[in-house]
Amino acid sequence: MSLEFHTGNLEAELDTKSPDAFRTISEVAEDLDIPQHVLRFWETRFAQIKPLKRGGGRRYYRPDDVALLKGIRRLLYGEGYTIKGLQRILKEQGPRHVQAIGRGAPIGPQAPVAAAPVAPAAAHMADLPGDDDAPWMPDPDQAAPARPPALDGEALALLEAALAELAECQRVLRGVLQPQAGGDAQ
């Protein structure tokens, strides 16, 4: 029987670990360059993420789990998908499809739900009550505008989040202003 001793040098240990070895949450978080709490959050949003949990709640990720997480990260951060959009892909295409993306497979025609990764957040703005002639609101009947070549998926996701926040601000402001207008008419 042999005992393994850990040197404390995580990077060196990762290099010597077998590709089939289980990974701890800290190893996966470092590999994906995201905080551990994000991995725990994703577990609450994506039922397909099921690491083994051992004593004290320690998580151990299998190679397929890591591939799934890499695919999720690539679609969320690299391609600008929303959590809801990614949940739909997992439901319709299955976790194997997202694992393949995590292993470097191209994102393309094999995923019909992936045709408009940014559209869901922008499309809900058209449902807001009020001024339908607002120039900044997208026409839901038009295709999503092409991405500018200078923006990567992460920058686009940040802009989409800002747009969603602005839409929420508009909704709140309309809710505050409309009752006042109704009160004036009485």
ABEGO torsion letter per residue (X at the ends): XBBBBBAGBAAAAAAABBAABBBBAAAAAAAAGBBAAAAAAAAAABAABBBBBBBGGBBBBBAAAAAAAAAAAAAAAAAGBBAAAAAAAAAAAEAAAAAAAAAGBBBBAABAAAABAAAAAAAAAAABBEBAABAABBBAABBBBBBBAABBAAAAAAAAAAAAAAAAAAAAAAAAAAAAAAAAAX
